Amino acid sequence: RFLTALELIKKQPLTDAAHIGAMGYCFGGAVVLQMAREGVPLDGVVSFHGSLGTTHPAKLNGVKANILVAHGGADQFTTPEQLNGFIAEMEGAKANYKFIIYSGAEHSFTNPEADEFGAKFKLPLKYNKQADNLNDTDIFSGVLADGAQVLIAGALMQAAEWPGTPDQ
């Protein structure tokens, strides 16, 4: 779906197909990281509290995108082994990445409704305004190339389901 949506976006008249990046939150964050691992030609990807694990790790020199991971230091959905595994994977692939850990931030720290969802579903989710504000600055500090157009993974998944979109 991501690749189908990417092709759809590239065909839009206001899109510079040579300069595209992608970002995603939670599951979308995992999706954009996987696209980077697979060598999809993106200028950069940004993952907010996305899953770091994979069954298809990046290959040596296979990552083309610059990567930024914004992660909560108190995120209970990611184990220390997964975090260390991701860093080892990126180092082994010689990927250009930046990994920012926001101290005290829990999973979903960018979502102002996280506290409500966490209480409703008994999950360790919590909005963190300070971390959310800090990550706005971090996103564009050299991760995405000048002029890169950013695609939101969630929107890409929806776009792939629009009528008239090729099935892939």
trRosetta pair geometry for C-beta under 8 A, 3 or more apart (Angstrom, degrees):
i j d omega theta_ij theta_ji phi_ij phi_ji
1 4 5.7 -57 -147 38 33 112
1 5 6.1 29 157 -16 68 108
1 156 7.1 125 134 134 90 88
1 157 5.5 48 132 -126 138 65
1 160 3.8 134 -162 108 87 172
1 161 7.6 -3 -140 -44 122 78
1 168 7.8 171 -79 104 33 49
2 5 5.9 -61 -149 40 28 108
2 6 6.1 33 152 -24 65 107
2 22 7.8 44 -161 -144 114 164
2 31 5.9 171 -74 174 136 115
2 35 5.7 -122 139 -79 152 127
2 40 7.7 -61 124 -97 121 167
2 153 7.0 -25 -111 -140 109 86
2 156 5.6 42 -127 136 63 136
2 157 7.3 -23 -75 -75 67 70
2 160 7.3 -56 -56 -55 22 142
3 6 5.4 -48 -143 33 33 117
3 7 6.6 34 156 -18 63 101
3 40 7.1 -139 -94 -118 90 127
3 168 6.5 -64 86 120 105 109
4 7 5.9 -55 -154 34 30 109
4 8 6.5 32 148 -20 63 106
4 160 4.7 92 83 -128 116 101
4 165 6.2 89 155 164 119 109
4 166 5.8 -148 -142 76 110 87
4 167 7.6 -43 -110 -167 152 11
4 168 4.6 154 -72 70 112 83
5 8 5.4 -53 -150 35 36 116
5 9 6.3 37 153 -20 68 103
5 151 7.5 143 129 -179 111 139
5 155 7.9 150 -175 115 142 65
5 156 3.7 134 113 -166 154 81
5 157 6.9 -73 -38 -60 155 22
5 159 4.3 102 -133 83 107 112
5 160 4.3 -74 -54 -57 99 89
5 165 7.6 3 -86 -158 61 142
6 9 5.8 -53 -147 36 31 111
6 10 6.4 36 153 -24 64 105
6 20 7.2 124 -152 133 95 154
6 22 7.8 -56 -95 -69 107 132
6 40 7.3 -137 -83 -175 173 130
6 151 7.1 -158 -103 30 73 177
6 156 6.9 16 -53 -143 66 128
7 10 5.6 -50 -148 31 32 116
7 11 6.8 31 155 -20 62 105
7 166 7.6 -24 84 41 137 125
8 11 6.1 -63 -160 31 31 110
8 12 7.5 44 145 -38 61 93
8 159 5.8 -171 83 152 146 118
8 160 7.5 -170 3 -88 140 55
8 162 7.7 128 -156 43 161 126
8 165 6.0 -28 -80 -128 141 105
9 12 5.8 -38 -163 2 42 117
9 15 5.7 142 157 -104 73 159
9 20 7.0 116 113 -132 127 141
9 149 7.9 -171 163 111 121 129
9 151 5.9 -39 -107 -99 173 130
9 156 7.4 -50 -34 -109 131 92
9 159 7.1 46 -55 141 92 165
10 15 5.9 -144 -132 117 27 142
10 17 4.1 62 -152 -117 93 111
10 20 7.1 -71 -85 -46 84 152
11 15 7.5 42 53 48 21 134
12 15 4.3 85 67 -9 94 115
15 20 7.2 18 -171 -84 108 112
15 149 6.0 -119 -137 49 77 167
16 19 4.7 7 104 40 116 100
16 20 7.6 -173 86 -54 68 75
16 147 6.4 -17 59 154 156 111
16 149 6.3 148 43 -17 84 118
17 20 6.7 -20 -151 -30 38 120
19 43 5.6 22 -154 -42 61 141
19 145 5.9 -114 -141 83 102 118
19 146 8.0 -52 -149 91 143 48
19 147 4.9 9 145 110 165 94
19 148 4.6 -127 169 -100 91 54
19 149 6.2 100 107 2 83 78
20 42 5.7 -79 99 -131 82 75
20 43 6.3 155 67 3 32 96
20 148 6.3 135 -120 -162 6 83
20 149 5.3 -29 -112 62 65 88
20 150 7.9 146 -166 -90 57 22
20 151 6.4 20 -176 -17 103 113
21 42 5.5 101 -120 173 43 103
21 43 4.7 -66 -67 65 90 94
21 44 4.2 -7 -124 62 124 76
21 45 6.4 -169 -170 -75 83 39
21 46 7.2 48 156 -7 120 91
21 65 7.3 123 -128 -147 78 116
21 143 7.8 100 -146 122 150 90
21 144 4.4 -64 -40 -122 164 114
21 145 7.5 170 -51 26 116 76
21 148 4.3 54 -15 154 109 130
21 149 6.9 174 28 79 72 36
21 150 4.9 -27 79 -103 98 67
21 151 7.0 -176 93 17 44 74
22 32 4.5 -166 111 -122 109 115
22 35 6.5 19 57 68 150 150
22 42 5.6 -59 4 -142 98 153
22 44 8.0 -167 33 98 52 51
22 45 5.1 -9 68 -115 83 84
22 46 7.7 -161 103 30 45 67
22 150 6.8 140 -104 -162 20 62
22 151 4.4 -29 -107 65 79 95
22 152 7.6 164 -159 -83 69 10
22 153 6.0 78 172 -66 109 81
22 156 7.1 -5 -137 -32 120 148
23 28 7.6 50 132 134 48 114
23 29 7.7 -7 -179 -99 62 69
23 32 6.2 -18 -125 -58 20 172
23 45 6.6 155 -86 -167 51 55
23 46 3.8 -9 -112 63 107 98
23 47 7.2 -159 -151 -68 67 32
23 48 7.1 48 175 -12 103 98
23 139 7.3 -3 -97 -141 153 120
23 150 5.6 0 3 -172 107 115
23 151 7.4 158 22 76 59 46
23 152 6.1 -30 73 -108 78 56
23 153 6.9 -114 104 -15 31 90
24 27 7.3 -80 159 96 124 49
24 28 2.5 -143 -166 137 110 88
24 29 4.5 -157 96 -59 86 38
24 30 7.3 -83 102 32 132 45
24 31 5.4 39 21 53 176 99
24 32 4.5 169 11 -11 112 115
24 45 7.9 -17 12 -170 91 98
24 46 7.7 158 21 87 49 64
24 47 6.2 -10 64 -116 80 65
24 48 7.2 -148 103 31 39 81
24 50 6.2 70 95 -85 95 131
24 152 6.7 119 -92 -170 62 56
24 153 3.0 -1 -89 15 122 133
24 154 6.5 138 -134 -25 89 73
25 28 5.2 31 41 54 49 115
25 29 5.6 20 -133 -37 12 101
25 48 4.6 -22 -109 71 73 112
25 49 6.6 24 -161 54 71 91
25 50 7.1 -153 -163 -66 19 86
25 110 6.4 -116 -123 66 126 132
25 111 7.4 115 175 -55 146 106
25 153 7.7 -168 20 47 53 109
25 154 7.1 -19 40 -29 91 121
26 29 5.8 115 29 14 12 107
26 30 7.5 -31 141 -5 39 97
26 48 7.5 -26 -26 94 51 80
26 49 5.8 -7 -77 100 61 96
26 50 6.2 140 -160 -99 6 57
26 51 7.7 41 -178 -22 49 80
26 107 7.6 73 -103 -179 96 101
26 108 6.8 13 -70 -86 116 79
27 30 5.6 -51 -156 33 38 112
27 31 6.5 42 146 -23 67 102
27 50 7.3 143 -82 -133 2 84
27 51 7.3 17 -107 1 45 110
27 153 7.8 -152 107 116 69 132
28 31 5.3 -48 -149 31 38 117
28 32 6.6 32 156 -15 68 100
28 50 7.0 -101 82 -100 49 114
28 152 7.0 -3 -178 172 152 70
28 153 3.1 156 -161 77 97 123
28 154 4.8 -63 -74 -44 142 76
28 157 7.4 -118 -99 -12 95 124
29 32 6.2 -53 -146 36 31 103
29 33 6.5 31 154 -17 63 107
29 46 8.0 -63 -122 124 86 52
29 47 3.4 98 -165 -159 93 84
29 48 5.3 -135 -81 50 130 46
29 49 6.2 160 5 74 164 42
29 50 1.9 -141 112 -62 111 118
29 51 7.0 139 89 19 96 53
29 69 7.8 92 -176 -133 117 78
29 153 7.2 -155 -46 22 29 150
30 33 5.8 -57 -149 38 31 112
30 34 6.3 31 154 -20 66 106
30 47 7.1 91 -54 -141 30 128
30 50 4.5 -174 -44 -179 56 102
30 51 3.9 12 -86 49 125 94
30 52 7.7 -109 -107 -50 83 22
31 34 5.8 -58 -151 35 29 109
31 35 6.5 31 152 -20 65 104
31 50 7.8 -115 20 -145 57 134
31 153 4.6 139 73 -159 127 140
31 156 7.9 -170 128 71 144 128
31 157 7.6 -110 -102 -58 173 113
32 35 5.5 -48 -148 33 37 114
32 36 6.6 40 152 -19 65 101
32 42 8.0 -86 -159 78 91 172
32 45 4.1 170 159 -161 109 120
32 46 7.1 -6 115 56 156 38
32 47 5.6 -168 70 -76 110 87
32 50 7.2 -113 45 -89 92 169
32 153 5.2 -115 -44 -65 98 128
33 36 5.7 -53 -153 35 34 112
33 37 6.4 39 149 -22 66 104
33 45 6.5 172 -78 124 42 142
33 47 5.0 7 -49 -62 105 148
33 50 5.8 168 -12 114 124 142
33 51 7.9 -142 43 80 140 61
33 52 7.1 -97 163 -124 171 48
33 54 7.5 -136 119 -60 109 124
33 67 7.1 67 -119 -142 75 125
33 69 7.4 39 -92 -91 122 106
34 37 5.3 -49 -147 34 37 116
34 38 6.3 29 156 -14 66 107
34 54 6.2 156 -101 -114 89 122
34 56 7.2 66 -149 67 97 108
35 38 5.9 -61 -147 42 30 106
35 40 4.2 -37 178 23 90 141
35 42 6.6 55 127 -7 119 137
35 45 6.6 155 73 -88 104 147
35 65 7.6 45 110 -3 89 149
36 39 7.8 52 177 -63 32 21
36 40 6.8 -71 -76 43 29 91
36 42 6.8 -78 -88 52 76 120
36 45 4.7 -117 -53 18 123 143
36 58 7.4 -30 119 -90 78 125
36 63 5.4 30 162 -145 86 100
36 64 7.5 -143 -149 50 66 62
36 65 4.3 -95 -119 53 98 123
36 67 5.4 94 -178 -84 167 112
36 95 7.4 74 152 -145 115 136
37 54 6.2 129 -66 -139 176 172
37 56 6.5 129 126 108 132 86
37 57 6.5 -115 -158 -169 128 30
37 58 4.1 -118 -141 -71 76 83
37 62 7.4 29 178 105 46 115
37 63 6.4 -30 -107 -91 31 98
37 89 7.9 -16 -116 152 114 128
37 93 7.7 -110 -132 -98 70 168
38 56 7.0 25 -78 123 92 129
38 58 7.9 -107 -44 -105 30 69
38 62 7.6 -65 -168 150 16 117
39 59 7.7 -24 -46 42 118 102
39 62 4.7 -82 -67 173 113 82
39 63 6.5 -119 -88 -97 61 27
39 64 5.5 77 -155 -11 64 103
40 64 7.3 -135 79 46 34 116
40 65 7.2 5 76 -30 76 122
41 64 5.4 -37 -112 101 54 157
41 65 7.9 149 -162 -58 23 85
42 45 5.8 66 102 -54 143 89
42 64 7.0 127 42 91 55 101
42 65 4.3 7 78 -91 91 124
43 65 6.5 59 100 -131 18 79
43 66 6.8 -14 151 22 60 98
43 144 5.6 73 111 -153 116 68
43 145 4.2 -101 -164 12 134 108
43 148 4.1 -126 65 -109 151 133
44 65 5.3 138 -115 -174 24 92
44 66 4.0 -26 -106 64 96 93
44 67 7.0 -176 -157 -73 73 28
44 68 6.9 28 176 -1 115 96
44 143 4.7 124 -166 146 148 78
44 144 4.0 -129 45 -92 138 61
44 145 6.7 169 -17 -9 108 69
44 148 6.2 65 26 146 101 172
45 65 4.9 54 -8 140 94 148
45 66 7.6 177 24 84 58 51
45 67 5.5 -8 63 -114 91 70
45 68 7.4 -165 96 34 50 66
46 67 7.9 156 -86 -163 37 48
46 68 4.6 -9 -113 68 79 105
46 69 7.9 174 -157 -83 50 28
46 70 6.9 22 -178 -6 94 106
46 139 5.5 14 -117 -133 160 91
46 143 6.3 85 -77 125 98 151
46 144 7.5 -51 -35 -47 111 108
46 150 7.6 -11 21 -141 119 123
47 50 3.7 -77 -174 21 112 134
47 67 7.5 -1 3 -168 104 93
47 68 7.3 -180 27 94 64 57
47 69 4.9 -12 64 -117 105 71
47 70 6.9 -172 91 29 53 69
48 70 4.8 -12 -110 67 67 113
48 109 8.0 -129 180 58 101 84
48 110 5.3 -12 175 -3 144 146
48 135 6.9 84 -111 169 109 158
49 70 7.1 -44 -31 98 60 80
49 71 6.4 122 -94 -123 52 51
49 72 5.9 15 -97 -3 107 102
49 75 6.0 -177 -135 -113 97 141
49 77 7.7 74 179 53 97 130
49 107 5.2 128 -168 -146 134 63
49 108 6.0 -134 95 -54 166 32
49 109 6.3 148 -52 18 134 85
49 110 7.1 -157 4 8 118 101
50 69 7.2 -108 46 -137 101 91
51 77 7.3 -85 -94 139 78 115
51 78 7.3 176 -130 -87 50 95
51 82 7.9 -70 -169 179 69 143
52 69 7.3 45 -99 -144 104 149
52 71 7.9 9 -57 -99 123 136
52 78 5.9 62 10 -132 115 123
52 82 4.9 127 71 156 113 101
52 83 6.3 91 50 -92 168 44
52 85 7.2 134 125 76 114 94
52 86 4.0 -65 178 -62 121 140
53 82 5.1 -65 -59 -136 94 112
53 85 7.1 31 -104 90 72 137
53 86 7.6 -94 -70 -66 38 97
54 57 5.6 139 87 -78 119 55
54 89 7.6 110 40 -147 118 169
57 89 4.9 -126 -152 -140 116 122
57 92 8.0 15 155 78 131 128
57 93 7.5 -152 156 -56 91 121
58 62 5.4 -174 -174 70 78 110
58 63 5.0 -5 -152 -51 139 106
58 89 5.8 111 33 161 97 100
58 90 6.9 54 41 -98 145 48
58 92 7.7 146 81 84 95 89
58 93 3.7 -3 113 -91 118 158
58 95 6.1 11 134 -53 166 127
59 62 3.7 73 62 -21 87 142
59 93 6.3 91 87 -123 20 98
60 92 6.9 -81 -85 150 78 72
60 93 5.8 -148 -99 -133 31 47
60 94 6.3 48 -157 11 68 106
61 93 7.0 -160 -20 179 24 66
61 94 5.6 -2 -72 62 63 122
62 93 6.1 -72 41 -156 86 111
63 67 7.0 -37 176 -30 137 122
63 90 7.5 -7 -5 -134 165 74
63 93 5.3 73 -6 140 115 131
63 94 7.8 -175 40 81 104 58
63 95 3.9 9 62 -109 152 103
63 96 7.5 -163 109 24 115 65
63 97 7.9 -15 134 -51 157 104
66 96 5.0 -50 -115 102 71 112
66 97 7.3 160 -172 -91 55 42
66 98 7.9 15 172 1 95 97
66 142 7.6 -123 177 136 158 69
66 143 5.0 -177 122 -165 121 58
66 144 6.9 -158 66 -77 123 33
66 145 7.6 142 10 -42 129 76
67 90 7.0 -120 62 -126 147 131
67 95 6.0 13 11 155 129 124
67 96 6.9 147 20 92 77 57
67 97 3.9 -18 70 -112 108 90
67 98 7.0 -180 96 27 62 59
67 143 7.4 -67 108 -153 10 108
68 97 7.3 173 -76 -160 30 66
68 98 5.0 -9 -111 65 74 100
68 99 7.9 173 -158 -82 45 33
68 100 7.1 5 -171 2 90 107
68 138 6.6 159 -171 143 138 99
68 139 6.6 167 91 -123 159 48
68 143 4.1 -34 -35 -117 123 154
69 86 7.5 69 -64 145 172 144
69 97 7.0 19 -5 -178 100 112
69 98 7.3 -171 27 93 66 53
69 99 4.7 -2 58 -119 110 73
69 100 6.9 180 88 29 59 64
70 100 5.4 -10 -112 67 61 108
70 102 6.9 27 -176 -22 83 114
70 110 7.8 65 111 -49 135 125
70 131 7.9 138 174 170 109 100
70 135 4.6 53 -140 -128 151 129
70 138 6.5 131 -91 90 113 140
70 139 7.8 -36 -44 -74 134 80
71 75 6.1 -94 -178 7 82 144
71 78 6.9 -46 -157 39 122 162
71 83 7.3 134 161 -117 163 110
71 99 6.7 -4 10 -173 123 86
71 100 6.8 159 27 84 73 53
71 101 5.3 -32 80 -105 97 66
71 102 7.1 -179 87 15 41 79
71 105 7.9 150 132 84 39 118
72 75 3.9 118 71 -48 99 98
72 101 7.4 50 164 -159 9 68
72 102 5.5 -40 -111 63 53 98
72 104 7.8 -71 -167 97 89 32
72 105 3.4 -120 -128 108 93 88
72 106 5.2 52 154 158 155 0
72 107 6.0 -139 40 -65 140 34
72 109 4.8 144 -79 -26 123 132
72 128 7.0 136 -116 11 116 145
72 131 6.8 47 -103 178 84 168
73 101 4.7 83 -76 167 87 104
73 102 6.0 -134 -10 83 90 42
73 103 4.7 4 13 -117 154 35
73 104 6.0 20 62 -6 115 28
73 105 6.0 90 23 40 73 74
74 104 5.5 8 -14 -157 126 27
74 105 6.1 169 33 73 90 29
74 106 4.8 -47 95 -80 101 68
75 78 5.0 31 107 25 114 103
75 105 7.1 -1 -48 108 87 76
75 106 5.8 130 -90 -162 52 41
75 107 4.5 96 -139 -64 89 75
75 109 7.9 -88 -76 -24 99 110
76 106 7.0 -7 -1 -148 87 94
76 107 6.6 -83 40 -16 68 115
76 124 4.4 38 32 74 133 154
77 107 4.8 64 3 -82 119 145
77 124 7.5 -168 -38 70 81 107
78 82 5.1 -123 -163 79 79 129
78 83 5.7 87 150 -55 117 93
78 107 7.9 147 -4 -83 90 105
79 82 4.7 100 54 3 78 99
79 83 7.1 -142 95 -2 43 86
80 83 5.6 -54 -147 38 35 113
80 84 6.1 30 157 -13 69 108
81 84 5.9 -56 -142 44 28 106
81 85 5.9 34 155 -24 63 111
82 85 5.5 -54 -142 38 28 116
82 86 6.4 33 156 -23 63 102
83 86 6.0 -53 -153 29 28 110
83 87 6.8 22 152 -13 62 106
84 87 5.8 -55 -149 38 35 110
84 88 6.2 35 153 -18 67 107
85 88 5.7 -55 -145 39 30 111
85 89 6.2 35 154 -23 65 106
86 89 5.6 -54 -149 34 30 114
86 90 6.4 25 156 -15 65 106
86 99 7.7 132 111 -105 118 141
87 90 5.9 -55 -147 38 31 108
87 91 6.2 31 154 -18 65 108
87 99 6.5 -69 -92 -9 97 164
88 91 5.7 -55 -144 39 30 112
88 92 6.0 30 156 -19 65 110
89 92 5.8 -59 -147 39 26 111
89 93 6.2 17 157 -12 64 111
90 93 5.8 -59 -142 43 30 106
90 95 4.3 -81 -157 50 80 121
90 97 4.7 -45 -169 19 145 149
90 99 7.9 168 37 -45 161 120
91 94 7.5 24 178 -76 32 38
91 95 7.8 -67 -52 35 19 82
98 138 7.8 -157 119 -178 134 105
98 143 6.4 -105 30 -89 125 106
100 135 7.3 164 92 -107 142 85
100 138 5.6 -40 -21 -157 167 158
102 105 3.8 24 99 5 111 139
102 109 6.4 -161 79 108 143 168
102 128 6.7 151 132 101 135 147
102 130 7.8 161 -171 103 119 87
102 131 3.7 78 176 -128 154 119
102 134 6.6 152 -112 68 116 135
102 135 7.2 -59 -61 -55 136 104
104 128 7.0 148 108 -128 88 143
104 131 7.8 -158 78 -47 81 125
105 109 4.0 5 -172 -93 110 157
105 126 7.8 -161 -162 85 51 97
105 128 4.3 -118 -118 30 88 163
105 131 4.0 44 -86 -51 139 168
106 109 6.0 142 61 -69 50 92
106 114 7.7 164 89 148 105 140
106 124 5.7 -125 -166 153 129 88
106 125 6.4 165 121 -146 118 21
106 126 4.1 66 47 38 131 102
106 128 6.9 142 27 -36 69 117
107 114 7.8 -176 105 -156 63 132
107 123 7.7 -71 75 150 129 105
107 124 6.2 86 27 102 109 83
107 125 5.5 -66 88 -105 90 65
107 126 7.7 88 56 25 53 66
108 111 4.6 -46 179 32 94 119
108 114 3.8 156 123 -119 122 128
108 117 7.2 -105 171 68 169 130
108 118 7.4 -167 58 -56 142 106
108 125 4.2 11 39 -152 139 100
108 126 7.0 126 74 38 94 30
108 127 7.0 -57 123 -73 88 55
109 114 7.1 -52 -87 7 21 170
109 126 6.8 8 -97 90 68 67
109 127 6.3 107 -155 -147 42 32
109 128 4.0 -23 -154 28 105 105
109 131 4.7 -16 153 87 138 136
109 132 6.1 -156 139 -58 82 83
110 127 7.6 -66 93 -133 7 75
110 131 7.6 -100 -69 109 66 95
110 132 4.8 133 -120 -114 58 96
110 135 6.7 -66 -89 56 114 147
111 114 4.2 112 82 -50 100 96
111 117 7.5 -9 120 18 137 135
111 125 7.5 -26 66 178 123 117
111 127 5.9 -113 84 -91 52 92
112 127 5.1 58 -120 -119 33 154
112 132 8.0 35 -63 -95 75 172
113 116 5.1 -51 -172 41 73 117
113 117 5.9 71 132 -21 87 103
113 127 7.4 102 27 -55 20 126
114 117 5.7 -59 -145 42 34 108
114 118 5.8 38 157 -25 69 108
114 125 4.2 -135 -176 153 93 102
114 126 5.6 144 117 -137 121 3
114 127 4.4 154 39 -49 110 74
115 118 5.7 -55 -146 35 27 114
115 119 6.4 23 157 -15 63 107
115 125 7.1 -151 -77 107 25 85
115 126 5.8 46 -85 -128 75 60
115 127 5.6 -65 -26 12 93 97
116 119 6.1 -58 -150 37 27 107
116 120 6.2 24 155 -18 64 112
117 120 5.7 -58 -142 39 30 112
117 121 6.0 -9 171 14 68 113
117 123 7.0 -29 130 53 85 119
117 125 5.5 -27 87 81 100 153
118 121 6.9 -76 -137 54 18 83
118 122 7.6 37 170 -134 54 7
118 123 5.0 -110 -130 75 63 73
118 124 6.5 20 -143 -156 118 9
118 125 3.4 -156 -72 55 104 86
118 126 6.1 -4 -24 -61 164 61
119 122 7.5 17 -167 -74 24 44
121 125 8.0 41 60 10 108 128
127 132 7.0 -10 -171 -37 83 137
128 131 4.0 33 105 25 119 114
128 132 6.1 158 86 -20 62 87
129 132 5.5 -58 -142 39 30 115
129 133 6.2 28 160 -17 66 106
130 133 6.0 -57 -149 37 27 107
130 134 6.4 26 154 -18 63 108
131 134 5.6 -54 -145 37 32 112
131 135 6.3 31 159 -23 66 105
132 135 6.2 -56 -149 30 26 108
132 136 7.4 38 151 -28 57 96
133 136 6.0 -44 -163 15 37 115
133 137 7.9 28 149 -8 61 99
134 137 6.2 -61 -169 35 43 107
134 138 6.4 36 144 -19 74 112
135 138 5.1 -55 -143 40 46 116
135 139 6.3 62 158 -39 72 92
136 139 6.3 -43 -157 11 27 115
137 140 7.4 -89 -169 46 31 85
137 141 6.5 37 150 -44 70 116
138 141 5.6 -59 -146 15 35 120
138 143 7.8 46 151 -17 68 130
139 143 6.5 -89 -176 43 40 132
139 144 7.3 6 158 0 77 115
140 143 7.1 -100 -109 38 19 91
140 144 6.3 -46 -119 42 63 106
144 148 4.1 -129 174 59 103 140
144 150 6.6 -50 -112 -76 161 100
145 148 4.6 107 58 -44 75 113
151 155 6.9 -134 -176 73 73 110
151 156 5.5 60 159 -61 117 115
152 155 4.2 71 74 11 101 110
152 156 6.8 -171 89 -14 49 84
153 156 5.4 -53 -148 33 35 116
153 157 6.5 36 155 -22 67 100
154 157 5.8 -52 -153 31 32 110
154 158 6.7 27 151 -12 64 104
155 158 5.7 -56 -150 41 36 109
155 159 5.9 41 150 -25 69 107
156 159 5.4 -52 -142 36 32 114
156 160 6.4 38 156 -26 63 101
157 160 5.8 -49 -153 27 30 114
157 161 7.3 19 150 -11 58 106
158 161 5.9 -68 -161 38 38 107
158 162 7.4 61 142 -48 66 84
159 162 5.6 -23 -160 -13 45 116
159 165 7.0 139 150 -97 63 152
160 165 5.8 180 -160 140 36 152
161 165 6.9 22 33 45 2 141
162 165 4.8 96 65 -29 79 121
